[in-house]
């Protein structure tokens, strides 16, 4: 009922709705309407009250509210089942737990804060409360395990397109899983799978996007490497709007372009957004470090690297990191 009251106010954003109309349409008392209005105000919604006019929603807060998320989401798979937490260890860890217990494909886990956020190669991920998008999506793709990098490519392109739509910002993709802006990391993608040699039981795609972080929110050791939408655009954003755009773009890529016919087109877009193609990069792995020129990407998500001796080396994402010759990119 709280969501129903909120949706009536959202339908009339900036205009008054009488308490009598809300009461009649929802079949509740005027006293109950007032109770839900007070609840919404306590949650940060700016609602003006007038004895004669009723209630007017003046401002929507930046909170992770299911009612806001479902409003206008318009997806058929992703986001139909959602868990939202004020604080959690890791959204990926929770999503894997849900997937193992049979959660439907498209289930999304979102947190206002992660206290044990993780990136690739076991690195920690700074996930402060109320400042970013920390979410994980459960997928059950019809792919072979060796094709898992396709999911990361789909997600990276989806995030880039979603940010162009919802934040009016152009971003690049740094192989294998980073979204960058201004030469700094804006978003990371972590894809984890539970699979057997011939089948994927589930994949969990974690997305960590720095939205409203300021420079002071980043630890000293990554201040020169990381950025946020707020830093790049000079304003704050409503995270729910960006989450909806990401889920919509991700579903489009997942359902329409993950197959063999559509993936070539998706890979072309991934290449167009690449910030390393045609550039000399360093590959850092457990076996050491070497350099070469990034020439392209394979359909398996591999990087084709031209070494100094002329050989073309196929690099799998696995346990490697990529750096520019002089820094992060």
N, C-alpha and C positions, 0 to 999 in steps of 0.2 A: 504493500500500500504506500509505503514511503516513496518507492520508485514511481508509482502511478502519479502521486502528487507532484513529484519532481518533473515528470514528463509533461504534465499539464503546464507547469511553469515554463519549461523549456520551449514548448509549442508557442508560448506567448512572450518569449524573452523581450524584456524592455517594456512590456505592457501589463496592465493590471488585470487580474482574474479575480472575480468575486469569490469569497468564501462559500457563498451559497451555491454558485455554479460547481465548484470543486466538490462540495458535499453531495449535491444532487447527482452529478455524473459518476461519482465513485461509490455512492451509497453508504457514506459514513457521516457521522455527526459533525457539526461545526467545531465542536470541542476537539474531535479527533484530527480535523484539518489543522487546527492551531498547534496540536501536539507535533504533527509531522513538520509543520513550518519551523517550529522551534528546533526540532532535531536537525533539519537541513541547515539552519543558521549556525548551529553549534558545530557543524561539519565544515563550515567555511563559505557556504553559499550566502551571497549578499542579497537579502530579500527585504524589500520595503513593504511595510504594512500600513494600510489606511482603513479607518473605520468605515468610510463610505465606498471606497473603491475596491478593497480587497488586498491582494498580494501581487507584488511585482518583482520578478527575478532580475536583479541589476547586474550581477557579476557571478560567473562560474569559476570556482577555484581550481587550481591545478592539483587535483587529487585523483587517485586511482579508484574510480567509482564504476561498478559494473553497469549501472544504469547509463552512464555516459559512454562506456565502451560499447554496449550493445546497440546504442542509438545510432542508426545509420551505418552499422558495420557492413551489412550486405554481403556476407560471405556464406558459402554453402558448406564449408568444412572447418576452416581455421577459426577458432574463437567461439565455436558453438558451446564448448564446455570450458569454463575458466575458473581458476583458483587465484585469488588475490590475497597477498600477505602484507602486513605492515612491515614485518621483518622476517627474514629467513636465512638459513645458512647459505644455501645455493639453490637457485631455481632449477638448474640442471639436475642436481641431486634429487630434488623432489619430483621432477618430471620423470626421471628414470624409475623412481619408485612407483609412480602411478602407471607408467607404461608396462612395467613388469607385472603389475596386478590387473592388466587388461583395460586400462583407460582408453577411450576411443581416440582414433586418429584425429588430429586437429585440436586436441586439448592444449590449453595454454596456461602456464604458470607465470604469474607476474608478482614482483615484490617491490615495495617502496624502498626497501633497503636489503642488501645482502651483507652478511657478516663474514661469509667464507666464499666470496665470489672468486671464480676461477677462470683463467684464460688458457690458451694452449700451453703445452709443455709444462704444466703444473704451476704456472705463474699465478700470483694472486691478481684480483681485479678490484680496483677501488670502486665501491658501490654505495655511496652515502645516501642517507634518507632524503627522499623528496627531490632528488637532483637529476635522476637519470631513468632510463628504461632498462630494467633488468628482467628479462623474460626468456622463457623456454617454450618451444613448441614440440609436441609429440607427433611424429610422422611414422607411417608404416608403408614405405615405398616398395614398389615391385622392381627392385634393382638387385644386382649382384653386389656383394660386399665391396669389391674393388671399384664399384661405381659411386661409392659414397661421396667423393669430392664433388660430384655433380650437384648434390644438395647444397653444399657450401656456395657453389657458384650461383645457383638459383637464388639463395638467400642474399648474397652480396649484391646482386643486380636489383633485387627487390628493395633492399634497404636504400640503395642509391636512388632508385626511382621514387620511392616513398618520400625521401627527404626533399627531392626536387618539388614534389607536389605539396607537401605539408609545411615545409620550412623555407621554400624558395632558395635552396642552396644547391650548388653543384659540388659533387664529391668525386673522389677517385677511389679505385680499388687497388690495394697492395696485396699481391699474391702471398699466401693463399687465403687469408681470412680477415683482412683489416680494411676498414673504410677510413679514408684519410681526407683531410681538408687543410689547405695551407701547409702541406708538408708534415702535418701532425696527425696522430691517431685520434679518430673521432668515435669509432665503433669497432668492436671485436665480435667475431662469430666463432662459436665453439660447437662443432658437430661430433656427437658421440653416438655409437651404435652398439646394439646387442645383436650379434649375428653368428651364424654357422657358415661353413665354407660356401654354401650355395644359396643362402637365404638371409635376408635382414629381418629380424623379428620386430625391431623398432629403431628409429633414429630420434635423438633429441637434439634440437638445434637451439643453442643458447645465443642470445643477442644482448650485448652490453653496449648501450648507446649513451654517451655523455650529452645530456640535454642542457640542464641549467646549472652546471658546475661553473664556479669562478676559478680563476687561477689559483687562489688560496686553498681550494679544495683538493688539489693534487699534491701528493707527496713530493718532496724536493727532487727525488731521483727520476721522476717522470715529467716534471713541469715543462721541460724543453721538448718533450716528445708527444704530449697529449693536448687535446683541445676539446671544446664543447660547442654546441650550437649557440649558446649564450655568448661565448667568447667571440665566435666568428661573426655572428649577426648583431651583437650588441643589444639583444633583448631576450626576454624569457618566453618559453613556449609551454603550451598545454600538452602534457605528455600523452594523454589519451588520444588526441587527434593524430599524433604521430604513430602511436601503436596501431590504430585502425588502418592507417595508410600502409604500414608495413605488412599487416596481416592480409590486406586486400591484394597488394602487389605480390606477396609471397605465394598466396593461393593461386593467383593467375599463372605465375611461373611454374609452380609445382604441378598443377593440373593440366596445363596446356603445353608446356615446353620441356618437361623433364624427359619426355619420350625422344626417341632417336630423330624423329622428323623435326621437332621443334628445338632441340638442344643446340644445333649448329647456329641458329639465329641468336640464341641466348649467349652462346660462347663469343660470338662476334661483338655483342654489346659489352660483355665482360672485358674483352680485349680493348675496345674503344675507351673504356674507363680506366684501363690499367695505367698505373703511374710508374711501372718499371719496364714496360716493353720498349725495346730499342736502347735501353740504358745498361751501363755496366753495374752489376750488383755483386754483393758478397753473399755466399751461401755458408751459413754457420750450422754445423751439425755435430753429432757426437764423435764423428770420425775426423773432425778438423774443419778447416775453412778454406774455401777456394773462390775464385772470381770468374766472371764471364759476362757475356752480353745476353740479356733476355730477348729471345727471338719469337716466342709464341707459347701457346698452351695446347696441350692435348685434350681430347675428349674425356680422358680419364682424370682431368684436373691437374695433370703434371705440367711442370715448367720446362720448356725447351731452352737450354742454356748453351751458347756457343763459347767454348773454352778458348783460352789463349793459343792452344796448339791447333785450333781449327776443328776439333771434334765437337759434335753436337751431343750434349749430355741431357738425358731425361731425368728430371728431379721430381721426386714425389714429395708431397707436403710432409707427411710423417713427422719426423723429429728434427726438422730443420727450420731455421729462421732466415729471413732475407733482410739485408740492409743495403742502403746505398753506399757508394764509395766513401762518403764523408759523414754519413749519419743514418737516421732512421729511414729516409727515402732517398 
